[in-house]
């Protein structure tokens, strides 16, 4: 099983800490893929940063090209949760991103 664990912030150090903790508690045979957004806030402290983080998280998950079985959002609150849950939007967004990349 492959699980993506997404840090809701852009902090590389915190992403490493989150990844290590997830690996320590994962079942044998589970691969943890720790990711962070390519853009956004280093810390989410207000509504604007929360919305920015949600967009950045969805962009990061949809842009991840390898197969995965689950996504865990590692952060306080629900940044991007609803968007990531909607798999039909994720598939169409991923398809649109690929088409733009080849233009």
BELHUWO-V147165 format. One line per field, one symbol per residue. psi: psi as a letter, one per 30 degrees, with the letter a starting at -180 (. if undefined). Layout:
psi = ???
This chain:
psi = kkkkjkkflgjeeeeeeeeeeeeefllkfkkkjklllflakfkjfleeeeeeeeeeeeeeeefjflklflkkjjlkahjgeeefeieeeeeeeeeeeeeeeg.
